[in-house]
């Protein structure tokens, strides 16, 4: 497992809190592991809830019809990189 960056650690915390992932420690999420399927095991409902939490926290919308979603939500690292590119500065 590679180390989380500070932005990835912040996102992992948001992920665990917003999805109420019991028994999952934010620091224990591998930033390169898949978020869906065999990785963290999230599903489409989790993706919607996570997109809403990201919108509230970072000030931009993730479009549900985007062809890029599979790549964006591929891992904690790819989601964090996308957020860093699009977040609205506070």
C-alpha positions, 0 to 999 in steps of 0.5 A: 500500500502506498502512503496517502497524501494529505489531500487523500487522507482528508478525502478518505476521512470524508468517504468514511464519514459520509458513507458510514463505513463501519470498521474502515479506518481512513488511514487504512484505505489504499489510495491506489485500490479500487473504490468499487467492486473488489476494492473498498466494495462501494456501489452506485448508491455510495457513489451518489452519496459520495458525490453529494458530500464532495459537492458540499465540501469542495464546491463543485458538482460531479456529473452522474452522466460523465463518461469520465466517472469510471476513471474519476472514481477508480481509486482514492488517488484518482478521485483526490486528483480530480477534486484538486483540479476542480475544487473551489478555493475557500 
